[in-house]
Every structure is written in structure tokens, then in C-alpha cells.
Amino acid sequence: MELDLGPEASTFRQETRDWIAANAPDGLADLIDWNTPPMTAGDHSGHARAQDSPQHAEWERRLLAERMICPQWPERFGGRGWGAVENAIFSEECARAGVPRIRRGFGEGMVGPSVMVHGTPEQQEHFLPRIISAEDVYCQGFSEPDHGSDLGAVQTRGVVDGDEIVISGQKVWTSGFARANMIFVLCRTDAAAPKHRGISYVLLPMRDNNIDARPLRQLTGNAEFGEEFFDGARAPLFNVIGGLNNGWRVAMTTLGHERGGSATIGHLKYQRQLAALVELAREVGRDKDPLVRQQLAWAHTHVEIMRYQGLRLLAQLAEGREPGPEASITKLFWSEYERRAGEIAMELLGPAALVRPDGEGYRLSRWQQVFLASRAGTIYSGTSEIQRNIIAERALGLPREPRPAEPKGARA
């Protein structure tokens, strides 16, 4: 079923579908692993095997030529000025054709919008084209070891030295750090200012810049996260977005763009995963087991709910309404679903689930990856507990949970 979004959207969808069919390189779709869990392949989930192929390079070249990378950006910044509906339809049609929607990760979805809103014309002219071309690849330098998501408590320091800013401190839980040559950092540039002031937002070069980046290995054996130690890392003051001590406003713009329109097509991955789960039940001879069939029926209904939620979101975007706190429902739903789907797969595999395919190293089977990596999905971008609080307070309007009174003067 497709949602009727009107004749303009229908025409756009057909034109997009025809363009992809005419321009997608032969064999590209065969290289995509749609079952790869998000935290084993970073920003290009499911596409890691294809990235080094000639087909992928040619597909990227054709998309760049048509300004179909960052196409939701305004035309004056190198995009096509697509609205939310066009952007979602393009994602849907790429998924339908089995080809990757090439994105620029944190640069496209977080840094770029912040530079558009808070950057000077000179900063926009410099930084935005480098994101589109992938000359600059970003990772996020917000979280710190002792503060987690309490961004107002950052202690990484920034000191102005002539026409440069010098940064010292530590960041952690940095996704995609190994691929990045840039990191956007929140640092404290005025220690005497109140908690949410005196913070600056800096675009900092990662390479050869007194930054010790270390991998943090996950349950899967992969190291998509990193931690960084800054010992006098430098950037020009030109790289401070929004001006010194104004980083909190910029950070709020960044976080406002953290959740993209992928919810409209998120169910497609799980449809493929469910088909593979059904095939696994057949392979182990348990497809007639009533309990297994009940579990597979549960999975099917949940994937369908995700599909209808995607249609609902698409209709909302078509009416010009942006997603609100209900986006937390989507995040909570898919992350908890994938965790349970991994558990069902492990139960089907039985003792074999405990054995690595090669007997050593970090190589895991598809279902072992899903089982282990899905735990991260209930933590990153806000834990399930945080999502439930957002849903309760902002979507349902329930009162906040009572909290102990803080000592007078505890907050600046």
C-alpha cells in the first residue's frame, strides 16, 4: 500500500523511480547487506561491503552531479531544496530499488543545518560544500566521561590564543570516529559563566592535531565508538560557529536535527530481517512449532505497526507538520523490537548461538550481530527510559516524576 499524497507527490515519486532505474549501476543492489545492525556499520548501515566497489563510486558520482546528496538542503547551499515529503519519497525509492541513499552522516544532518542557521556567509561558503563532497567527514564531540548527556556540564576547555582556539579535555561515545577527519566539539570558553553559557561550538580538525583517538570495543567486537583526548588541539577562530560563548544555541539546533526522516522507511529493513528469521525457523526445523509461530506472528505485527507509523509520519510531513515528541515512540518501538527479534533468533539457533563461525577472533554470524548490537539501540540517542519519560511528559502531558529538592545554589 502507498499513501496518496496528491498528484505532485505522485509525479515526483514516478520521476524519482524512473531516474533511479536509469542511473543505478548494475550489480550495486547485490552488494548491499540490509541485515547489518546499525552499530556495526555506522552511518552507512548495511552498505559497508559496497562502499569500496566501483559501482558505489559511480553511483555517488551520479548523485553528486544531480545534487541528490544533501538534496533537502536549500539550493543556495548546494541542495535541491526538497521538502520533507520529497526527501522521504527519495529514501523510499532508493530502498525499493535496493540501492543506498548516500548520506554525509553527522555533517549532513547536524553540522550542516547548524552552519546554515548560525554560521556567517563566509563559514557557509567554506564548510557546506566540503560536507557535500565528503572532503570533511564529521563525528560528534559532545558527551564526556563524567557527564553523559548533561551537555551543560561540559569541562573540555577552549582557550583563545591569537586567531586560534586551543582545546584540551576528553570526549567519549564518539560514533564513526575512525572515519572522521573533523569533529564538532562543545567546549567551555568562559569558566565563570553560568552552566549553559560560556560554551563554544567548534569544528575541529581530527588529523595531526594533538588528538589521541582510541577505540571502545563493543559486545560485537567492533569498535564503532571511540574516546578522544585533546591535548592542545587547535582550530582557527573561523571554525567557531555562532561566536564565542554562544555554543549552547548552536548545539540545540544540532540536536534538533538529530532524528531524520528515516522513520518513514525504517520498516523496510525489518521486513527483510523478518523474512530471514522465518527462513531460519525453517532451516532449524521449527517452523511448525506453535510457540515459534506465535513469536514470528508477534514479529510480523510489530513490523506492520512500524510500516503504518511510517505512513502516518509521511502524511504528517505532507501537511507541513514536523515530527514532535512522538518521534520518541518510533525510537522506543524499533529499538525494543530489534532487541526481542535478536533474542528470538538466538532461541532458534540454540547452542549454536554460542559458537563463533570461525571459532576465534571477532567475526560473528548475522544473528549474533543482531542480538548483541541491538542492546546498543536501546541506549544510544536516548535510552528507552528517557524515551518513555519524553512520551509521558511531552506527548501525553503527564506530570513530571517528583524529584528531590536540590540544595540552594546547587545550579548556576
C-alpha positions in Angstrom: 0.0 0.0 0.0 1.2 3.5 -0.9 -0.2 6.7 0.7 -1.9 9.1 -1.7 0.0 12.4 -1.1 -1.5 14.1 -4.0 -0.7 14.5 -7.7 2.5 16.4 -7.3 4.0 13.9 -4.9 2.8 11.0 -7.2 4.6 12.6 -10.2 7.7 13.2 -8.1 7.7 9.6 -7.0 7.4 8.3 -10.5 10.1 10.6 -11.8 12.4 9.5 -8.9 11.7 5.8 -9.5 12.5 6.2 -13.2 15.7 8.2 -12.6 17.0 5.5 -10.1 16.2 2.7 -12.5 18.1 4.5 -15.3 21.1 5.5 -13.2 21.7 2.9 -10.6 24.9 0.9 -11.7 24.4 -2.7 -12.5 25.2 -5.0 -9.5 25.1 -2.3 -6.9 22.0 -3.7 -5.2 23.6 -7.1 -4.9 26.4 -5.7 -2.7 24.2 -4.3 0.0 23.8 -6.2 3.2 20.4 -4.9 4.5 20.6 -7.1 7.7 23.7 -5.4 9.2 22.8 -3.9 12.5 23.2 -0.1 12.8 26.1 -0.1 15.3 28.3 -2.5 13.2 28.4 -0.3 10.2 27.9 3.2 11.5 26.3 5.9 9.3 26.2 3.5 6.3 24.4 0.7 8.0 24.1 -2.3 5.6 26.4 -0.6 3.0 29.9 -1.2 4.3 30.6 -4.1 1.9 29.6 -1.9 -1.1 31.5 1.2 -0.2 34.8 0.3 -1.8 33.2 -1.0 -5.0 33.4 0.7 -8.4 29.6 0.6 -8.6 29.3 2.6 -5.4 31.8 5.2 -6.6 29.9 5.6 -9.8 26.5 5.8 -8.0 27.9 8.5 -5.7 29.3 10.5 -8.8 25.9 10.4 -10.4 24.1 11.5 -7.3 26.6 14.4 -6.8 26.1 15.5 -10.4 22.3 15.8 -9.8 22.7 17.4 -6.3 21.0 14.3 -4.8 23.4 14.2 -1.9 22.0 16.5 0.8 19.1 17.3 -1.5 17.0 18.6 1.4 19.4 21.5 1.8 18.4 24.8 0.2 19.6 25.3 -3.4 21.8 28.2 -2.4 23.8 25.7 -0.1 24.2 23.1 -2.8 21.0 21.0 -2.3 17.8 20.8 -4.3 15.5 22.5 -1.7 13.4 19.3 -1.3 10.8 19.4 1.4 10.2 16.6 3.9 7.9 14.7 1.6 10.3 14.7 -1.4 13.1 13.7 0.9 11.1 10.8 2.3 10.0 9.7 -1.1 13.6 9.6 -2.3 14.6 7.5 0.6 11.7 5.1 0.0 12.5 4.7 -3.7 16.2 4.1 -3.0 15.2 1.4 -0.5 12.7 -0.1 -3.1 15.4 -0.3 -5.7 17.8 -1.8 -3.2 20.4 0.9 -3.6 21.9 3.1 -0.9 20.7 6.6 -0.1 24.2 8.1 0.2 24.3 10.4 3.2 27.0 12.6 4.7 26.3 11.4 8.3 26.7 14.0 11.0 27.8 16.6 8.5 24.6 16.4 6.5 22.1 16.0 9.4 23.6 18.0 12.2 26.6 20.2 11.4 25.3 21.5 8.0 21.9 22.7 9.4 23.7 24.4 12.3 26.1 26.2 10.0 23.2 27.3 7.8 21.4 28.8 10.9 24.3 30.2 12.9 27.3 30.5 10.5 28.4 33.6 8.7 28.2 33.7 4.9 31.9 33.0 4.8 31.6 30.0 7.0 28.7 28.7 5.0 30.6 29.1 1.8 33.6 27.2 3.2 32.2 24.4 5.3 29.0 23.3 3.5 30.4 22.3 0.1 33.1 20.2 1.9 30.3 18.3 3.6 28.5 17.5 0.3 31.7 16.4 -1.4 32.8 14.3 1.7 36.0 16.2 1.9 35.0 16.8 5.5 33.6 13.8 7.4 32.4 14.6 10.9 32.0 12.9 14.2 30.3 14.3 17.3 32.2 15.6 20.3 29.5 16.3 22.9 29.5 13.6 25.6 32.1 13.4 28.3 33.0 10.6 30.7 31.6 12.2 33.9 28.6 13.9 32.4 27.0 11.7 29.7 24.2 13.7 28.1 24.4 16.6 30.5 25.8 18.9 27.9 25.6 22.0 30.1 28.3 20.4 32.4 31.0 20.0 29.7 34.5 20.6 31.1 36.6 20.3 27.9 38.3 23.7 27.8 38.8 26.1 24.9 41.3 28.9 25.2 41.7 31.7 22.7 45.3 32.1 21.5 45.6 34.8 19.0 43.5 33.9 16.0 43.1 30.3 17.2 41.2 28.4 19.8 43.2 25.7 21.8 41.2 22.8 23.1 42.1 20.4 26.0 39.9 17.7 27.6 38.2 14.4 26.8 35.1 13.3 24.8 33.6 9.8 24.7 31.0 7.6 22.9 32.0 9.1 19.6 30.3 7.2 16.7 32.2 6.9 13.5 35.3 8.5 14.9 37.6 6.2 12.8 36.3 7.5 9.5 36.1 11.2 10.5 38.6 13.9 9.7 36.6 16.5 11.6 34.8 16.6 15.0 32.3 19.2 16.2 33.1 19.9 19.8 31.4 21.7 22.6 34.0 23.3 24.9 33.9 25.7 27.8 35.4 29.0 26.9 34.2 31.0 29.9 34.6 29.1 33.2 32.9 31.9 35.2 29.7 31.9 33.1 26.5 30.1 34.3 26.2 26.4 33.3 24.6 26.7 29.9 26.6 29.8 28.9 30.3 30.2 28.3 30.2 27.2 25.9 31.5 27.3 22.3 30.8 25.1 19.3 34.0 24.4 17.3 34.6 22.5 14.1 38.0 20.9 14.9 40.3 19.0 12.5 41.0 15.4 13.8 44.2 14.6 12.0 47.7 15.6 13.2 46.2 17.9 15.8 47.2 16.6 19.2 44.1 14.4 19.5 44.6 10.8 20.8 41.5 8.9 19.4 41.1 5.4 21.0 38.5 2.8 20.0 36.0 1.5 22.5 35.2 -2.1 21.7 31.5 -3.2 21.9 29.8 -6.5 22.6 30.0 -7.4 19.0 33.8 -7.0 18.9 33.5 -4.0 16.7 34.7 -0.5 17.7 32.2 2.0 16.2 32.6 4.2 19.3 35.7 6.0 20.3 37.1 8.3 23.0 39.3 11.3 22.3 41.9 13.0 24.4 42.6 16.6 23.4 46.0 17.9 24.4 46.2 21.4 22.9 44.2 20.7 19.7 43.9 23.8 17.6 41.4 25.3 15.2 41.1 28.8 13.7 38.6 31.1 15.4 36.9 31.0 11.9 35.8 27.4 12.9 33.8 28.7 15.9 30.2 28.6 14.8 27.8 31.1 16.3 30.5 33.1 18.0 32.4 32.5 21.3 30.4 31.5 24.3 27.2 31.1 22.1 27.6 27.3 21.6 24.6 26.3 23.6 22.2 27.8 21.0 24.1 26.1 18.2 24.1 22.8 20.0 20.3 22.9 20.4 20.0 23.5 16.6 22.2 20.5 16.1 20.3 18.2 18.4 17.0 19.4 16.8 18.1 17.8 13.5 19.4 14.6 15.1 16.4 12.5 14.1 15.9 12.5 10.4 13.0 11.2 8.2 14.3 7.6 8.1 11.3 6.6 10.2 9.2 6.6 7.0 11.2 3.7 5.7 12.6 2.1 8.8 10.2 -0.8 8.5 11.9 -2.0 5.2 15.0 -3.2 7.0 12.8 -5.2 9.4 10.7 -6.7 6.7 13.9 -8.2 5.2 15.1 -9.2 8.6 11.7 -10.9 9.4 11.9 -12.9 6.1 15.3 -14.1 7.1 14.0 -15.0 10.6 11.2 -17.1 9.1 13.8 -18.8 6.8 15.9 -19.5 9.9 13.0 -21.2 11.6 12.6 -23.5 8.5 16.3 -24.3 8.5 16.3 -25.5 12.1 13.0 -27.4 11.6 10.9 -25.3 13.9 8.6 -23.5 11.5 5.7 -25.8 12.6 6.3 -25.3 16.4 3.3 -23.4 17.7 5.4 -21.3 20.1 7.8 -20.3 17.3 4.9 -19.4 15.0 3.4 -17.3 17.7 6.8 -15.4 18.1 7.0 -14.9 14.3 3.4 -13.6 14.3 4.4 -11.2 17.0 7.3 -10.0 14.9 5.1 -9.6 11.8 2.6 -7.5 13.6 5.3 -5.2 15.0 6.9 -4.7 11.6 3.5 -3.8 10.2 2.9 -1.3 13.0 6.3 0.3 12.1 5.1 0.5 8.4 1.8 2.2 9.3 3.7 4.5 11.7 5.9 5.5 8.7 2.8 6.2 6.6 1.4 8.3 9.4 4.6 10.3 9.6 4.7 10.8 5.8 1.1 12.1 5.9 2.1 14.4 8.7 5.0 15.7 6.7 2.8 16.2 3.7 0.6 18.5 5.8 3.6 20.6 6.7 3.8 19.4 10.3 7.2 18.4 11.7 7.7 15.4 14.0 7.3 16.3 17.6 8.0 14.3 20.8 6.1 11.4 19.3 9.4 10.7 17.5 10.4 9.1 20.7 7.6 6.5 20.2 9.3 5.4 17.0 12.7 5.2 18.5 11.5 3.2 21.5 9.4 0.9 19.4 12.1 -0.1 16.8 14.9 -0.5 19.4 12.9 -2.7 21.7 11.6 -4.7 18.8 15.1 -5.4 17.4 16.3 -6.5 20.8 13.5 -9.0 21.0 14.0 -10.2 17.4 17.6 -10.9 18.2 16.5 -13.0 21.2 14.1 -15.0 19.1 16.9 -15.8 16.6 19.2 -16.9 19.5 16.4 -19.2 20.8 16.0 -20.7 17.4 19.7 -21.3 17.0 20.0 -22.9 20.4 23.5 -24.0 21.4 24.9 -22.9 18.0 24.2 -19.3 19.1 27.2 -19.6 21.5 29.7 -20.6 18.8 31.6 -18.1 16.6 31.6 -19.1 13.0 35.4 -19.2 12.8 35.9 -20.3 16.4 38.1 -17.2 17.2 38.5 -13.5 16.7 35.6 -11.1 16.5 33.8 -12.5 13.5 30.1 -13.2 14.3 27.1 -14.6 12.4 24.4 -12.3 11.2 22.1 -13.2 14.2 24.8 -12.9 16.8 25.4 -9.4 15.4 21.7 -8.5 15.7 21.5 -10.0 19.2 24.5 -8.1 20.6 24.3 -4.9 18.6 20.6 -4.4 19.3 21.4 -3.7 23.0 23.1 -0.5 21.9 19.9 0.6 20.2 18.1 0.8 23.5 20.8 3.2 24.8 22.2 5.5 22.1 20.3 8.6 21.1 18.5 8.4 24.4 17.8 5.3 26.5 14.5 3.6 26.5 13.8 5.0 29.9 14.5 8.6 28.6 12.2 7.9 25.6 9.4 6.8 28.0 9.8 9.9 30.0 9.6 12.1 26.9 6.5 10.3 25.7 4.8 10.6 29.1 5.6 14.2 29.8 5.6 15.8 26.3 3.3 13.6 24.2 0.8 12.5 26.9 1.1 15.6 29.2 1.6 13.6 32.3 3.2 15.3 35.3 6.9 15.0 35.9 8.1 12.4 38.3 8.8 14.2 41.7 12.5 14.8 42.2 14.3 15.5 45.4 14.8 19.2 46.0 18.3 20.4 45.3 20.3 22.3 47.9 20.1 26.1 47.4 22.7 27.4 45.0 23.4 23.9 43.5 22.7 25.1 40.0 24.3 28.2 38.5 
